[in-house]
Amino acid sequence: QVQLVESGGGLVQAGGSLRLSCAASGFTFSLYAMGWFRQAPGGEREFVAAITWNGGSTDYADSVKGRFTLSRDNAKNTVYLQMNRLKLEDTAVYYCALPCRLYAYTKRPADFGSWGQGTQVTVSS
């Protein structure tokens, strides 16, 4: 079965960096785009970034553009979210997600069928 396991979250000061990882198994990783979402306390789940099946294209939410970088290693079945210049408003639980359809490159939560358990990112002042 599909498994998505996030890691790398933690507590960091504003302006600092973290790198999140998502290790995938149970499906042919290299045939799927991947996405990251986040959910702050009391908020809705929101799109953060997406990457195509081969890593050739990426898309970012305006709020993280220029600060976050999404990449993938298909040999390791892993996606990485490098987060730099973190802000207080980046505090959230971050989720890795798998789209329902092969090659689907999307930012809509409804298009994703499998989610990881999430990893907490807390940015302090």
TITI-802651 format. One record per residue: z, x negated, y of N, C-alpha, C in turn; residue in three letters. Coordinates in nm, 3 decimals, padded with zeros to 5 digits, m for minus. Layout:
BEGIN
{{Z,X,Y},{Z,X,Y},{Z,X,Y},ALA}
...
***
This chain:
BEGIN
{{00.000,m00.083,m00.118},{00.000,00.000,00.000},{00.000,m00.088,00.125},GLN}
{{m00.041,m00.028,00.235},{m00.048,m00.101,00.362},{00.093,m00.140,00.407},VAL}
{{00.104,m00.266,00.444},{00.229,m00.313,00.505},{00.196,m00.393,00.629},GLN}
{{00.267,m00.365,00.736},{00.256,m00.438,00.861},{00.398,m00.480,00.899},LEU}
{{00.419,m00.609,00.909},{00.553,m00.660,00.935},{00.551,m00.744,01.062},VAL}
{{00.616,m00.693,01.166},{00.624,m00.765,01.293},{00.742,m00.861,01.293},GLU}
{{00.727,m00.966,01.369},{00.835,m01.062,01.390},{00.815,m01.129,01.524},SER}
{{00.919,m01.199,01.569},{00.909,m01.277,01.690},{00.973,m01.216,01.813},GLY}
{{01.024,m01.095,01.800},{01.091,m01.035,01.915},{01.224,m01.102,01.943},GLY}
{{01.285,m01.064,02.055},{01.413,m01.123,02.091},{01.445,m01.100,02.236},GLY}
{{01.545,m01.173,02.282},{01.592,m01.165,02.421},{01.538,m01.285,02.498},LEU}
{{01.478,m01.257,02.612},{01.419,m01.364,02.693},{01.440,m01.331,02.840},VAL}
{{01.451,m01.433,02.920},{01.466,m01.411,03.064},{01.332,m01.377,03.128},GLN}
{{01.338,m01.304,03.235},{01.216,m01.273,03.308},{01.142,m01.402,03.344},ALA}
{{01.011,m01.398,03.326},{00.930,m01.516,03.349},{00.907,m01.599,03.224},GLY}
{{00.981,m01.569,03.120},{00.969,m01.644,02.996},{00.857,m01.594,02.907},GLY}
{{00.852,m01.649,02.785},{00.744,m01.618,02.691},{00.800,m01.587,02.553},SER}
{{00.725,m01.508,02.480},{00.750,m01.481,02.339},{00.617,m01.468,02.269},LEU}
{{00.617,m01.499,02.140},{00.497,m01.474,02.060},{00.535,m01.383,01.945},ARG}
{{00.473,m01.268,01.941},{00.494,m01.175,01.831},{00.388,m01.198,01.725},LEU}
{{00.428,m01.179,01.600},{00.335,m01.188,01.488},{00.338,m01.058,01.410},SER}
{{00.227,m01.027,01.347},{00.219,m00.912,01.259},{00.148,m00.956,01.132},CYS}
{{00.223,m00.962,01.024},{00.167,m01.000,00.895},{00.124,m00.874,00.821},ALA}
{{m00.002,m00.872,00.779},{m00.059,m00.752,00.717},{m00.087,m00.775,00.569},ALA}
{{m00.074,m00.670,00.491},{m00.108,m00.676,00.349},{m00.143,m00.536,00.299},SER}
{{m00.207,m00.533,00.183},{m00.239,m00.405,00.122},{m00.375,m00.347,00.159},GLY}
{{m00.453,m00.421,00.236},{m00.586,m00.377,00.275},{m00.669,m00.500,00.310},PHE}
{{m00.800,m00.480,00.328},{m00.889,m00.591,00.362},{m00.882,m00.615,00.512},THR}
{{m00.795,m00.703,00.548},{m00.760,m00.727,00.689},{m00.882,m00.758,00.775},PHE}
{{m00.974,m00.837,00.723},{m01.087,m00.885,00.803},{m01.188,m00.776,00.837},SER}
{{m01.170,m00.656,00.783},{m01.262,m00.545,00.811},{m01.208,m00.448,00.916},LEU}
{{m01.089,m00.475,00.967},{m01.025,m00.381,01.058},{m00.990,m00.445,01.191},TYR}
{{m01.015,m00.371,01.299},{m00.954,m00.405,01.425},{m00.803,m00.382,01.412},ALA}
{{m00.727,m00.437,01.504},{m00.582,m00.419,01.503},{m00.534,m00.389,01.645},MET}
{{m00.421,m00.325,01.653},{m00.367,m00.292,01.784},{m00.218,m00.318,01.794},GLY}
{{m00.171,m00.329,01.918},{m00.028,m00.337,01.948},{00.005,m00.226,02.047},TRP}
{{00.119,m00.165,02.024},{00.172,m00.063,02.113},{00.318,m00.096,02.142},PHE}
{{00.373,m00.031,02.240},{00.516,m00.049,02.268},{00.576,00.082,02.313},ARG}
{{00.707,00.090,02.294},{00.779,00.210,02.334},{00.913,00.169,02.393},GLN}
{{00.930,00.202,02.521},{01.055,00.176,02.589},{01.151,00.293,02.566},ALA}
{{01.281,00.270,02.583},{01.378,00.378,02.566},{01.345,00.498,02.653},PRO}
{{01.336,00.614,02.591},{01.305,00.736,02.665},{01.160,00.753,02.701},GLY}
{{01.077,00.657,02.662},{00.937,00.663,02.698},{00.847,00.695,02.581},GLY}
{{00.720,00.714,02.611},{00.623,00.739,02.506},{00.565,00.607,02.455},GLU}
{{00.508,00.613,02.336},{00.443,00.494,02.283},{00.315,00.470,02.363},ARG}
{{00.298,00.347,02.411},{00.183,00.316,02.494},{00.105,00.198,02.439},GLU}
{{m00.023,00.202,02.465},{m00.113,00.096,02.422},{m00.082,m00.034,02.495},PHE}
{{m00.087,m00.144,02.422},{m00.068,m00.277,02.482},{m00.197,m00.359,02.471},VAL}
{{m00.250,m00.372,02.349},{m00.367,m00.456,02.330},{m00.434,m00.422,02.198},ALA}
{{m00.562,m00.455,02.188},{m00.637,m00.437,02.064},{m00.734,m00.552,02.048},ALA}
{{m00.771,m00.578,01.924},{m00.863,m00.687,01.894},{m00.959,m00.639,01.785},ILE}
{{m01.087,m00.679,01.797},{m01.185,m00.640,01.698},{m01.162,m00.711,01.565},THR}
{{m01.233,m00.667,01.463},{m01.213,m00.718,01.328},{m01.232,m00.868,01.319},TRP}
{{m01.322,m00.924,01.402},{m01.350,m01.068,01.394},{m01.289,m01.145,01.510},ASN}
{{m01.210,m01.077,01.594},{m01.149,m01.144,01.707},{m01.243,m01.168,01.823},GLY}
{{m01.364,m01.115,01.816},{m01.463,m01.141,01.918},{m01.438,m01.071,02.050},GLY}
{{m01.365,m00.961,02.046},{m01.335,m00.886,02.168},{m01.190,m00.842,02.167},SER}
{{m01.132,m00.837,02.286},{m00.996,m00.788,02.302},{m00.991,m00.692,02.421},THR}
{{m00.892,m00.607,02.419},{m00.873,m00.511,02.526},{m00.723,m00.505,02.555},ASP}
{{m00.689,m00.490,02.682},{m00.549,m00.492,02.722},{m00.518,m00.378,02.817},TYR}
{{m00.395,m00.334,02.812},{m00.347,m00.242,02.914},{m00.343,m00.316,03.048},ALA}
{{m00.367,m00.244,03.155},{m00.368,m00.306,03.287},{m00.234,m00.375,03.316},ASP}
{{m00.126,m00.319,03.265},{00.007,m00.372,03.294},{00.032,m00.509,03.232},SER}
{{m00.046,m00.547,03.132},{m00.024,m00.676,03.066},{m00.142,m00.772,03.082},VAL}
{{m00.250,m00.724,03.138},{m00.370,m00.806,03.151},{m00.340,m00.932,03.230},LYS}
{{m00.386,m01.044,03.179},{m00.363,m01.172,03.245},{m00.233,m01.238,03.204},GLY}
{{m00.146,m01.164,03.135},{m00.017,m01.221,03.091},{m00.008,m01.228,02.938},ARG}
{{m00.067,m01.131,02.871},{m00.061,m01.124,02.724},{m00.197,m01.165,02.666},PHE}
{{m00.191,m01.229,02.550},{m00.313,m01.267,02.479},{m00.299,m01.229,02.332},THR}
{{m00.396,m01.155,02.285},{m00.397,m01.113,02.145},{m00.499,m01.195,02.067},LEU}
{{m00.459,m01.243,01.950},{m00.549,m01.320,01.866},{m00.520,m01.285,01.720},SER}
{{m00.606,m01.333,01.634},{m00.587,m01.307,01.492},{m00.636,m01.424,01.409},ARG}
{{m00.577,m01.435,01.290},{m00.618,m01.535,01.192},{m00.648,m01.459,01.063},ASP}
{{m00.775,m01.437,01.036},{m00.811,m01.357,00.918},{m00.779,m01.429,00.788},ASN}
{{m00.771,m01.560,00.792},{m00.734,m01.634,00.671},{m00.586,m01.613,00.636},ALA}
{{m00.507,m01.581,00.736},{m00.363,m01.559,00.715},{m00.324,m01.413,00.724},LYS}
{{m00.421,m01.326,00.744},{m00.392,m01.181,00.756},{m00.286,m01.154,00.861},ASN}
{{m00.300,m01.217,00.974},{m00.197,m01.209,01.078},{m00.260,m01.194,01.216},THR}
{{m00.197,m01.111,01.298},{m00.233,m01.103,01.440},{m00.116,m01.154,01.522},VAL}
{{m00.148,m01.211,01.637},{m00.048,m01.272,01.723},{m00.061,m01.213,01.863},TYR}
{{00.052,m01.181,01.921},{00.055,m01.135,02.060},{00.138,m01.235,02.140},LEU}
{{00.068,m01.318,02.215},{00.135,m01.415,02.303},{00.167,m01.345,02.434},GLN}
{{00.294,m01.343,02.470},{00.339,m01.274,02.591},{00.398,m01.375,02.686},MET}
{{00.335,m01.393,02.800},{00.381,m01.488,02.903},{00.422,m01.413,03.028},ASN}
{{00.497,m01.482,03.112},{00.542,m01.425,03.240},{00.599,m01.285,03.219},ARG}
{{00.691,m01.277,03.127},{00.748,m01.147,03.092},{00.826,m01.089,03.209},LEU}
{{00.819,m00.956,03.218},{00.886,m00.883,03.324},{00.989,m00.788,03.262},LYS}
{{01.082,m00.743,03.345},{01.184,m00.650,03.297},{01.119,m00.527,03.233},LEU}
{{01.010,m00.482,03.291},{00.945,m00.360,03.242},{00.870,m00.380,03.110},GLU}
{{00.866,m00.503,03.060},{00.808,m00.527,02.928},{00.908,m00.498,02.816},ASP}
{{01.032,m00.472,02.852},{01.134,m00.441,02.752},{01.096,m00.316,02.674},THR}
{{01.087,m00.330,02.542},{01.044,m00.219,02.456},{01.049,m00.264,02.311},ALA}
{{01.030,m00.168,02.223},{01.001,m00.201,02.084},{00.850,m00.211,02.071},VAL}
{{00.804,m00.321,02.013},{00.662,m00.347,01.999},{00.619,m00.321,01.855},TYR}
{{00.508,m00.248,01.842},{00.457,m00.208,01.711},{00.316,m00.260,01.689},TYR}
{{00.294,m00.312,01.572},{00.161,m00.347,01.524},{00.103,m00.223,01.456},CYS}
{{m00.028,m00.202,01.469},{m00.086,m00.080,01.413},{m00.226,m00.105,01.358},ALA}
{{m00.258,m00.029,01.254},{m00.386,m00.038,01.185},{m00.465,00.090,01.208},LEU}
{{m00.588,00.080,01.256},{m00.669,00.202,01.274},{m00.702,00.268,01.141},PRO}
{{m00.731,00.396,01.148},{m00.763,00.471,01.025},{m00.898,00.432,00.966},CYS}
{{m00.992,00.394,01.053},{m01.130,00.371,01.007},{m01.168,00.224,01.015},ARG}
{{m01.250,00.182,00.923},{m01.305,00.047,00.924},{m01.372,00.018,01.057},LEU}
{{m01.349,m00.100,01.107},{m01.413,m00.152,01.229},{m01.380,m00.072,01.356},TYR}
{{m01.302,00.033,01.346},{m01.272,00.114,01.464},{m01.194,00.033,01.567},ALA}
{{m01.247,00.026,01.686},{m01.188,m00.053,01.796},{m01.146,00.047,01.902},TYR}
{{m01.017,00.075,01.908},{m00.969,00.188,01.983},{m00.833,00.158,02.043},THR}
{{m00.794,00.235,02.144},{m00.663,00.222,02.204},{m00.583,00.352,02.195},LYS}
{{m00.638,00.452,02.129},{m00.570,00.581,02.117},{m00.472,00.581,02.000},ARG}
{{m00.345,00.609,02.026},{m00.248,00.611,01.915},{m00.289,00.701,01.800},PRO}
{{m00.356,00.811,01.829},{m00.395,00.905,01.723},{m00.498,00.845,01.627},ALA}
{{m00.564,00.738,01.668},{m00.664,00.674,01.581},{m00.603,00.573,01.485},ASP}
{{m00.474,00.552,01.496},{m00.405,00.454,01.410},{m00.325,00.527,01.303},PHE}
{{m00.341,00.482,01.179},{m00.278,00.553,01.069},{m00.159,00.483,01.007},GLY}
{{m00.144,00.353,01.035},{m00.032,00.279,00.978},{00.034,00.197,01.086},SER}
{{00.166,00.192,01.082},{00.244,00.125,01.185},{00.348,00.036,01.119},TRP}
{{00.380,m00.075,01.186},{00.490,m00.156,01.141},{00.623,m00.094,01.181},GLY}
{{00.730,m00.165,01.146},{00.863,m00.112,01.175},{00.907,m00.139,01.319},GLN}
{{00.835,m00.227,01.386},{00.864,m00.259,01.524},{00.955,m00.380,01.538},GLY}
{{00.941,m00.447,01.650},{01.028,m00.559,01.683},{01.071,m00.544,01.829},THR}
{{01.199,m00.563,01.854},{01.255,m00.540,01.987},{01.229,m00.661,02.077},GLN}
{{01.179,m00.633,02.195},{01.165,m00.734,02.300},{01.250,m00.689,02.418},VAL}
{{01.343,m00.774,02.457},{01.430,m00.743,02.570},{01.416,m00.854,02.674},THR}
{{01.380,m00.814,02.794},{01.364,m00.909,02.903},{01.478,m00.888,03.001},VAL}
{{01.551,m00.994,03.027},{01.667,m00.986,03.116},{01.641,m01.056,03.248},SER}
{{01.716,m01.018,03.348},{01.698,m01.077,03.481},{01.781,m01.203,03.497},SER}
***
